[in-house]
Amino acid sequence: MTSPHQPGAAPPPGCPAHAATPYQQAPGRPDAHTPVKLYGPDFAADPHRIYDRLRQFGALAPVEIAPEVTAMLVTDYRAALDLLHDDATWSKDSREWMTTVPPDSPVMPMLMWRPNIFYADGPAHVRYRDVVVDSFKLVEPHELRARVHHAADSLIRRFGAHGEVDLIADYARLIPLLMFNNLFGMPDSYSDRLITAIGGMLDGNSPEEAAAANEAYTSYIMELVGMKKAERGPDLTSWFMDHPNALNDEELIHNVILTMGAGNEPLANLIGNALSRMLSDDRYYHTLSGGALTAHDAINEVLWNDPPLTNYSAHFPVRDVFFHGTWVRKGQLVMVSYAAANSQFDTTGQTGPGSGGGSHLSWAAGPHACPVKRHALLIATTAIERLTAWLSDIELAVDARELEWRNGAFHRALAALPARFTPITPDQAGATPWHNRDSSPTSSTRSEATSTERPPVSAR
């Protein structure tokens, strides 16, 4: 017999799932008809205060992710795991939901259905995921590290002599783009095109600018695919094309776009948020127990406390369900708040991140968990270590309390991270980013990947 509290339970006559409102909470909770905004300056400045408020609704809370676009947000850790592991009750297909939202809604690019790994269910999802996972397995860790060194050094050369830098605009946001341009098989000369296109889509001040940036990005992708159709190489695009699962042209393009897009913004935010912690927390200089905390520690703290992608994992129930105390209609948008679920644990004590138990959800979980988290962690850690090795005395140029966070329901991202350091120049004594074989662009030989010509050890 099915319990009325189980996800598959059928709603009784007159239940809120069949009411005129899209969702309903139990009596005694905050007003379920008033969604809480997940955008605007208040949310950007202090999202955890908003998450505390949302927990008053129970495991799920009504939210507004953009003007006139509502959703249910899972804020409870156990409920999040139940949803993420139950692909029989919850679908990733957003096409039915899309008919209920204005096509020009600013959240549509993040939630629009496409034939890719994010929005597929069942065998189609497995087929796409195998292509991505199998292709990334062909990227050797030592080669990936050498590619990061090359990308990091090329960026540091741009600002190293200035003594100051915005670590978001000039480093964290650019590292993933340089990496993906390289990994997908495009020459370095194409990097600036990709950077300009993605930057325009993120920061376009008008619909016209955003449209122009999207057109530039589409042109880049089409040129990439065309080049690889003409001549394969040791790169992700070629491996996507030649995979036994035989993606058609539409599937290929959308999975390349998805892999670049899904990898870019969260990875940039992970690097930026971790650098922010390292430059504003004395524990990364010294600790009484011995030794400074590391880039790995900073990344782990970010994944627990300020996940780069805070609210996502869009799902849609395939039928009306009673889920952890809340009725949810068939086809209604339900998202998971990794940040709210993580913060149920004590992650700020002296024993370190995650001391409250459990595992953070920043990589999601279940069949749709991030398929390439090891690669992302290697890129982020190496990028941070490379920067702090070359610029060993780097520090914040403003008080940490002055840092501003970008608006948006999905991400946790700094608008800027101004820093200063002792300038470095090509003609100074010792190794520099201008003269270092360890930053080989492709690490085609082991000697390039394991060169003994290393940057100086950080003095911190």
C-alpha positions as CSV (number, residue, x, y, z in Angstrom):
1,M,0.0,0.0,0.0
2,T,1.3,3.5,-0.9
3,S,1.7,5.9,1.9
4,P,0.3,9.4,1.3
5,H,3.7,10.8,2.1
6,Q,5.5,8.8,-0.6
7,P,6.4,10.6,-3.8
8,G,4.2,8.4,-5.9
9,A,1.1,8.8,-3.9
10,A,-2.1,9.9,-5.7
11,P,-3.6,13.2,-4.4
12,P,-6.9,12.8,-2.6
13,P,-10.0,14.8,-3.8
14,G,-9.7,18.5,-3.1
15,C,-5.9,18.4,-2.5
16,P,-3.9,21.5,-3.2
17,A,-2.2,19.9,-6.2
18,H,-5.6,20.3,-8.0
19,A,-6.3,23.8,-6.7
20,A,-6.1,27.0,-8.7
21,T,-2.7,27.9,-7.1
22,P,0.4,26.1,-8.3
23,Y,1.5,25.0,-4.9
24,Q,0.3,24.9,-1.3
25,Q,2.0,24.4,2.1
26,A,0.6,22.9,5.3
27,P,-1.4,25.2,7.6
28,G,0.6,27.2,10.0
29,R,3.6,27.8,7.7
30,P,4.3,31.2,6.0
31,D,2.0,32.3,3.2
32,A,2.5,29.8,0.4
33,H,1.0,32.2,-2.1
34,T,3.8,34.7,-1.8
35,P,7.0,33.5,-3.4
36,V,10.3,34.7,-2.1
37,K,12.5,36.4,-4.6
38,L,15.8,34.8,-5.5
39,Y,17.1,37.8,-7.3
40,G,17.7,41.5,-6.4
41,P,20.3,43.2,-4.2
42,D,19.0,41.7,-0.9
43,F,19.4,38.2,-2.2
44,A,22.8,38.9,-3.8
45,A,24.1,40.5,-0.6
46,D,23.0,37.9,1.9
47,P,21.5,34.7,0.4
48,H,21.8,32.7,3.6
49,R,19.4,35.0,5.3
50,I,16.9,34.3,2.6
51,Y,17.6,30.5,2.9
52,D,16.8,30.7,6.6
53,R,13.5,32.3,5.8
54,L,12.7,29.7,3.1
55,R,13.3,26.8,5.6
56,Q,10.2,28.1,7.5
57,F,8.1,26.7,4.7
58,G,9.4,23.2,5.2
59,A,11.5,21.1,2.8
60,L,10.2,23.0,-0.2
61,A,9.5,26.7,-0.5
62,P,7.8,28.9,-3.1
63,V,10.3,31.2,-4.9
64,E,10.4,33.6,-7.8
65,I,13.5,33.2,-9.9
66,A,12.7,36.0,-12.3
67,P,9.8,38.5,-12.7
68,E,6.6,36.4,-12.9
69,V,8.5,33.1,-13.1
70,T,8.0,30.9,-10.0
71,A,9.3,27.6,-8.8
72,M,9.5,25.4,-5.8
73,L,12.9,25.3,-4.2
74,V,14.2,22.3,-2.2
75,T,16.1,23.6,0.8
76,D,16.4,20.3,2.8
77,Y,19.4,18.1,2.4
78,R,17.5,14.7,2.6
79,A,14.7,15.9,0.3
80,A,17.3,17.1,-2.2
81,L,18.9,13.6,-2.2
82,D,15.5,12.0,-2.6
83,L,14.7,14.1,-5.6
84,L,18.1,13.8,-7.3
85,H,18.1,10.0,-7.1
86,D,14.5,9.5,-8.2
87,D,14.4,9.7,-12.0
88,A,11.1,7.7,-12.1
89,T,9.2,10.6,-10.5
90,W,11.1,13.5,-11.7
91,S,11.9,14.5,-15.3
92,K,14.5,16.9,-16.7
93,D,12.4,17.6,-19.8
94,S,11.4,21.3,-19.6
95,R,9.3,21.5,-22.8
96,E,5.9,21.4,-21.2
97,W,7.0,24.0,-18.6
98,M,8.3,26.3,-21.3
99,T,4.8,26.9,-22.6
100,T,3.9,28.6,-19.3
101,V,6.8,31.1,-19.3
102,P,7.4,34.1,-21.6
103,P,9.9,33.1,-24.2
104,D,12.0,36.2,-23.6
105,S,12.3,35.5,-19.8
106,P,15.9,36.1,-18.6
107,V,15.9,32.6,-17.1
108,M,15.0,30.8,-20.3
109,P,18.6,30.3,-21.5
110,M,19.2,28.3,-18.3
111,L,16.1,26.2,-18.5
112,M,15.2,25.9,-22.1
113,W,15.0,22.3,-23.4
114,R,17.8,21.1,-25.7
115,P,18.9,17.7,-26.9
116,N,21.8,17.5,-24.4
117,I,22.9,15.8,-21.2
118,F,21.1,18.4,-19.0
119,Y,17.6,18.0,-20.3
120,A,17.4,14.3,-21.3
121,D,15.9,11.4,-19.3
122,G,16.5,7.6,-19.4
123,P,18.4,6.1,-22.3
124,A,18.9,9.4,-24.1
125,H,20.6,10.9,-21.0
126,V,22.8,7.8,-20.6
127,R,23.8,8.1,-24.3
128,Y,24.8,11.7,-24.0
129,R,26.5,11.3,-20.7
130,D,28.6,8.4,-22.0
131,V,29.9,10.7,-24.8
132,V,31.0,13.4,-22.3
133,V,32.4,11.1,-19.7
134,D,34.3,8.8,-22.2
135,S,35.8,11.8,-24.0
136,F,37.0,13.6,-20.9
137,K,38.7,10.3,-19.8
138,L,41.0,10.8,-22.7
139,V,42.3,14.0,-21.2
140,E,45.3,12.9,-19.1
141,P,45.6,14.7,-15.8
142,H,49.3,15.7,-16.4
143,E,48.3,17.2,-19.8
144,L,45.4,19.0,-18.3
145,R,47.6,20.5,-15.6
146,A,50.1,21.7,-18.2
147,R,47.2,23.3,-20.2
148,V,46.1,25.2,-17.1
149,H,49.7,26.3,-16.5
150,H,49.8,27.7,-20.1
151,A,46.5,29.5,-19.7
152,A,47.3,30.9,-16.3
153,D,50.8,32.1,-17.4
154,S,49.3,33.7,-20.5
155,L,46.9,35.7,-18.4
156,I,49.4,36.6,-15.7
157,R,51.7,38.0,-18.4
158,R,49.0,40.4,-19.3
159,F,48.8,42.1,-15.9
160,G,51.9,41.0,-14.0
161,A,53.8,44.2,-14.6
162,H,50.8,46.4,-13.4
163,G,50.8,45.4,-9.8
164,E,47.1,45.3,-9.6
165,V,44.3,43.2,-11.2
166,D,40.6,42.4,-11.0
167,L,40.9,38.7,-10.4
168,I,37.4,38.1,-11.7
169,A,37.4,39.9,-15.0
170,D,41.1,39.3,-15.7
171,Y,41.7,35.8,-14.4
172,A,38.9,33.7,-12.9
173,R,36.4,34.3,-15.7
174,L,39.0,33.8,-18.5
175,I,40.8,30.7,-17.3
176,P,37.9,28.3,-18.1
177,L,37.4,29.9,-21.5
178,L,41.0,29.6,-22.5
179,M,40.9,26.0,-21.3
180,F,37.8,25.0,-23.2
181,N,39.0,26.8,-26.4
182,N,42.1,24.6,-26.1
183,L,40.4,21.3,-25.0
184,F,37.8,21.5,-27.8
185,G,40.6,21.8,-30.4
186,M,40.7,25.5,-31.3
187,P,44.0,27.4,-31.7
188,D,44.9,30.0,-29.1
189,S,44.1,32.7,-31.7
190,Y,40.4,31.9,-31.3
191,S,40.4,32.4,-27.5
192,D,39.5,36.1,-27.6
193,R,36.5,35.4,-29.8
194,L,35.2,32.9,-27.3
195,I,35.9,35.3,-24.4
196,T,34.2,38.2,-26.1
197,A,31.1,36.1,-27.0
198,I,30.6,34.5,-23.5
199,G,31.3,37.8,-21.8
200,G,28.7,39.6,-23.9
201,M,26.1,37.0,-23.0
202,L,26.9,37.3,-19.3
203,D,27.1,41.1,-19.2
204,G,25.1,42.4,-22.1
205,N,23.5,45.7,-21.1
206,S,20.7,45.4,-23.6
207,P,18.8,42.7,-25.6
208,E,20.6,43.8,-28.7
209,E,24.1,43.3,-27.1
210,A,23.0,39.9,-25.7
211,A,21.7,38.9,-29.1
212,A,24.9,39.9,-30.8
213,A,27.0,38.0,-28.3
214,N,24.8,34.9,-28.8
215,E,25.3,35.2,-32.5
216,A,29.0,35.4,-32.1
217,Y,29.0,32.4,-29.8
218,T,26.9,30.4,-32.3
219,S,29.4,31.4,-35.1
220,Y,32.3,30.2,-33.0
221,I,30.7,26.8,-32.3
222,M,29.7,26.3,-35.9
223,E,33.2,27.1,-37.1
224,L,34.6,24.7,-34.5
225,V,32.4,21.9,-35.6
226,G,33.2,22.6,-39.3
227,M,36.9,22.6,-38.7
228,K,36.7,19.2,-36.8
229,K,34.5,17.7,-39.5
230,A,37.2,18.6,-42.0
231,E,40.1,17.3,-39.9
232,R,40.0,15.5,-36.6
233,G,42.5,16.1,-33.8
234,P,43.3,14.9,-30.2
235,D,40.5,17.1,-28.7
236,L,37.0,16.8,-27.2
237,T,35.1,17.9,-30.3
238,S,36.7,15.1,-32.4
239,W,36.1,12.6,-29.6
240,F,32.5,13.6,-29.3
241,M,32.1,13.2,-33.1
242,D,33.8,9.7,-33.2
243,H,32.1,8.3,-30.1
244,P,30.3,5.0,-30.8
245,N,27.0,6.6,-29.6
246,A,27.0,8.5,-32.9
247,L,25.6,11.9,-32.1
248,N,23.8,13.6,-35.0
249,D,24.8,17.2,-35.9
250,E,22.1,18.8,-33.7
251,E,23.0,16.6,-30.7
252,L,26.8,17.3,-31.2
253,I,26.4,21.0,-31.3
254,H,24.1,21.2,-28.3
255,N,26.3,19.0,-26.2
256,V,29.4,21.0,-27.1
257,I,27.5,24.2,-26.2
258,L,26.3,22.7,-23.0
259,T,29.7,21.4,-21.9
260,M,31.4,24.8,-22.6
261,G,28.5,26.7,-20.9
262,A,28.0,24.5,-17.9
263,G,31.8,24.3,-17.3
264,N,32.5,28.0,-17.8
265,E,30.4,30.0,-15.3
266,P,30.5,27.6,-12.3
267,L,34.2,27.0,-12.7
268,A,34.9,30.7,-13.0
269,N,32.9,31.3,-9.8
270,L,34.6,28.5,-8.0
271,I,38.0,30.0,-8.7
272,G,36.9,33.5,-7.9
273,N,35.1,32.6,-4.7
274,A,38.1,30.5,-3.5
275,L,40.5,33.3,-4.2
276,S,38.3,35.7,-2.3
277,R,38.4,33.4,0.8
278,M,42.2,33.0,0.6
279,L,42.8,36.7,0.3
280,S,40.4,37.7,3.2
281,D,40.9,34.9,5.7
282,D,44.0,34.9,8.0
283,R,43.8,31.1,8.2
284,Y,45.3,30.9,4.7
285,Y,48.4,32.7,6.1
286,H,48.9,30.7,9.3
287,T,47.1,28.5,11.8
288,L,47.9,27.8,15.4
289,S,47.8,24.0,14.7
290,G,50.5,24.4,12.1
291,G,50.7,25.4,8.5
292,A,48.5,27.6,6.3
293,L,45.4,26.3,4.7
294,T,45.7,25.5,1.0
295,A,43.9,26.2,-2.3
296,H,42.2,22.8,-1.9
297,D,40.9,23.9,1.5
298,A,39.5,27.1,0.0
299,I,37.8,25.3,-2.8
300,N,36.2,22.8,-0.3
301,E,35.0,25.7,1.9
302,V,33.4,27.4,-1.2
303,L,31.7,24.2,-2.3
304,W,30.2,23.9,1.2
305,N,29.4,27.6,2.0
306,D,29.2,29.5,-1.3
307,P,28.6,27.0,-4.1
308,P,29.4,28.6,-7.5
309,L,26.1,27.3,-8.8
310,T,23.7,27.8,-5.8
311,N,20.3,26.9,-7.1
312,Y,19.7,24.6,-10.1
313,S,19.0,20.9,-10.9
314,A,15.7,21.9,-12.5
315,H,13.2,19.0,-12.4
316,F,9.6,18.5,-13.3
317,P,7.4,15.8,-11.7
318,V,5.8,13.4,-14.2
319,R,2.6,13.4,-12.1
320,D,1.1,15.2,-9.1
321,V,3.2,14.2,-6.1
322,F,3.2,14.7,-2.3
323,F,6.8,15.4,-1.6
324,H,8.2,15.9,1.9
325,G,5.0,17.6,3.1
326,T,4.2,19.6,-0.1
327,W,1.9,18.8,-3.0
328,V,3.6,19.6,-6.3
329,R,1.8,19.6,-9.6
330,K,2.8,17.6,-12.7
331,G,5.2,19.6,-14.8
332,Q,5.9,22.3,-12.2
333,L,9.4,23.6,-12.0
334,V,11.2,22.3,-8.9
335,M,14.9,23.3,-8.2
336,V,17.4,22.2,-5.7
337,S,19.2,24.8,-3.5
338,Y,22.7,23.3,-3.0
339,A,23.6,26.2,-0.8
340,A,20.6,25.9,1.5
341,A,20.9,22.1,1.8
342,N,24.7,22.4,2.5
343,S,24.2,25.0,5.2
344,Q,22.1,22.7,7.3
345,F,25.5,21.3,8.4
346,D,28.1,23.0,10.5
347,T,30.7,23.9,7.9
348,T,32.4,26.9,9.6
349,G,33.9,25.3,12.8
350,Q,37.5,24.9,13.5
351,T,37.4,21.2,12.5
352,G,36.9,22.3,8.9
353,P,34.3,22.2,6.2
354,G,31.8,19.4,6.4
355,S,32.3,18.8,10.1
356,G,28.5,18.5,10.6
357,G,28.3,15.3,8.6
358,G,27.1,14.4,5.1
359,S,28.5,15.4,1.8
360,H,28.0,18.7,0.0
361,L,25.6,18.9,-3.0
362,S,27.6,21.4,-5.1
363,W,28.2,18.7,-7.7
364,A,24.5,17.6,-7.5
365,A,23.9,13.9,-7.0
366,G,22.3,10.9,-8.6
367,P,22.2,10.2,-12.4
368,H,22.6,13.9,-13.2
369,A,25.6,14.6,-11.0
370,C,28.4,16.6,-12.6
371,P,30.2,14.1,-14.9
372,V,33.6,15.8,-14.9
373,K,34.1,17.1,-11.3
374,R,37.7,15.7,-11.1
375,H,38.7,17.8,-14.1
376,A,37.0,20.9,-12.7
377,L,38.7,20.5,-9.4
378,L,42.1,20.0,-11.1
379,I,41.6,23.1,-13.2
380,A,40.5,25.3,-10.3
381,T,43.2,24.1,-7.9
382,T,46.0,24.5,-10.4
383,A,44.8,27.9,-11.5
384,I,44.8,29.2,-7.9
385,E,48.1,27.6,-7.1
386,R,49.7,29.0,-10.2
387,L,48.5,32.5,-9.5
388,T,49.7,32.5,-5.8
389,A,53.0,31.0,-6.8
390,W,53.9,33.7,-9.3
391,L,52.4,36.5,-7.2
392,S,53.3,35.4,-3.7
393,D,52.4,38.6,-1.9
394,I,49.0,39.2,-3.6
395,E,46.3,40.7,-1.3
396,L,42.9,42.4,-1.5
397,A,42.9,46.0,-2.7
398,V,39.7,46.7,-0.8
399,D,38.1,45.7,2.5
400,A,36.5,42.2,2.1
401,R,33.2,43.8,3.3
402,E,33.2,46.0,0.2
403,L,33.1,43.1,-2.2
404,E,29.8,43.0,-4.2
405,W,28.0,39.9,-5.5
406,R,26.3,39.6,-8.9
407,N,22.5,39.5,-9.0
408,G,20.9,36.2,-10.1
409,A,19.0,33.2,-8.8
410,F,21.4,30.5,-10.1
411,H,24.9,31.6,-9.2
412,R,27.0,32.9,-6.4
413,A,29.5,35.1,-8.1
414,L,31.5,38.2,-7.3
415,A,31.2,41.2,-9.5
416,A,34.9,42.0,-9.0
417,L,37.8,41.0,-6.9
418,P,40.4,43.8,-6.9
419,A,43.9,42.8,-5.7
420,R,47.4,44.2,-5.6
421,F,50.8,42.7,-5.6
422,T,54.5,43.4,-6.3
423,P,54.8,43.8,-10.1
424,I,56.8,41.1,-12.0
425,T,58.5,41.8,-15.3
426,P,60.1,39.6,-18.0
427,D,63.7,40.8,-17.3
428,Q,63.7,40.1,-13.5
429,A,65.9,37.5,-12.0
430,G,64.6,33.9,-11.7
431,A,61.8,32.1,-13.5
432,T,58.8,34.2,-14.7
433,P,55.6,33.5,-16.6
434,W,57.3,34.9,-19.6
435,H,60.1,32.3,-19.6
436,N,58.9,28.9,-18.3
437,R,58.6,25.7,-20.2
438,D,56.2,24.3,-17.7
439,S,53.4,26.3,-19.3
440,S,53.4,24.2,-22.5
441,P,50.1,24.8,-24.3
442,T,49.4,21.1,-25.1
443,S,52.0,19.2,-23.1
444,S,52.6,17.0,-26.1
445,T,55.6,15.5,-24.4
446,R,56.2,14.4,-20.8
447,S,59.2,16.7,-20.5
448,E,56.9,19.7,-21.1
449,A,54.5,18.5,-18.4
450,T,57.1,17.7,-15.8
451,S,59.7,20.4,-16.4
452,T,62.0,21.1,-13.5
453,E,61.7,24.8,-14.3
454,R,59.0,25.6,-11.7
455,P,57.8,28.9,-10.4
456,P,59.0,29.9,-7.0
457,V,57.3,28.4,-4.0
458,S,54.8,30.9,-2.5
459,A,56.1,32.7,0.5
460,R,52.7,32.5,2.1
